Amino acid sequence: MTTMMMAGAVVKSGNVDEASIMVEYNANDVNTDEGRAIVENRIRLAASQICGPTRYGELKSVARILQNRACFNEAVEGALHDLDKFTATIKKANNDQSAI
């Protein structure tokens, strides 16, 4: 199966603007543990790009670090949830085809 599915880490940056980066993947990308780990790393990288630095040495502002970490955690959690739903859909489709 080669259905293309797109997942995105969509988060609010600040209280006004919303930013997003699309992380694309397909069934072949998440077919193995190694492939899924690669997709998860791309999701984390996209969340880092959207949310900004999360270490004190980069910002020198505890409040901003906490805000960026919350943004990162929310973005990753949402994108991994979408990835889990996609993976479940693929598994179900594969099981349905096996039953035929």
N, C-alpha and C positions, 0 to 999 in steps of 0.2 A: 504494500500500500504506500502511495507517495502523496498523500494528501498534504498540501501546504497549510500550515497553521501558523498564525502569528501571535506572539505574546508580547506584551509591552509592560514596562515598569512606568506607570503613570502616577505622578505625585505632585502635590502642590509645593512650589518653592516660594517661601514667604507666605503671606496671606492673600496675595492678589493674583499672581501669575500661576499658571499651571504649565509644567514642562513634561515631556515624555520622550522616550527613546524606544523604538520598536526592536525587539529581539526576535528574529525570525528563526523558526525551526520546523522540521517536518518529522514524520513518523520514523524515518531512518535515523534521524539525529538522536532520538530518545529510546531507540530499540535496545541499547545496551547500557549497563551502568556507567561505563566510560563516556559514552555519548551524552548521557543525561548530566553527568558531572560537568562536561564542557558547556552545555547549555546553561546550567546553574551558574557557572563562573561568568558567562557572558551577561547573565541577568544581574549578578552582583556588580560587575564592571559598569553596566548601564546605570544602575542605582547610584554608584559612586559619582558618576559623571553628572547626574541630575542633582544630587543632594549636596555635593561638595565634601570637603575634608572633614574627618571625624576624629582627628588627633590634635591634642593640645599644641604641639610644636608647630603645627601648620596654621593655627588660628589665634591662639592666645586668648580665646574667649570661651569660657565654660558654657555660657548660655547658648552660643552659636554651635558649639560642639554637640550639646544635647539636642538641639533642634535638628542638626544634620544627621545625627544618629537615629533619631526618631523617623525622619524622612527616609533614610536608608532602610531601616527595618520594615517600614510600611510598604515601600516599593518592592523589596525582595519578597515579603510575605504575599503580597497581591500577585506578583508574577509567578511565584512558585505554586500558588493556588491554581492559577490558570494552567500552568504546566501539568499539575496533577490531574486536572479535569481532562486535558487533552490526552494524557497518557491512559487514563481510564477509558476514554472513548476508543482509543486505538486498540487496547486490550479486548474490549467488548466486541469491536468489529472483527478482530482476528478470531475470537472464540466463535462468533456467529458464522464466520466463513468455514471454520473447522467443523462445525456441526452439519454443514451441508453435504 
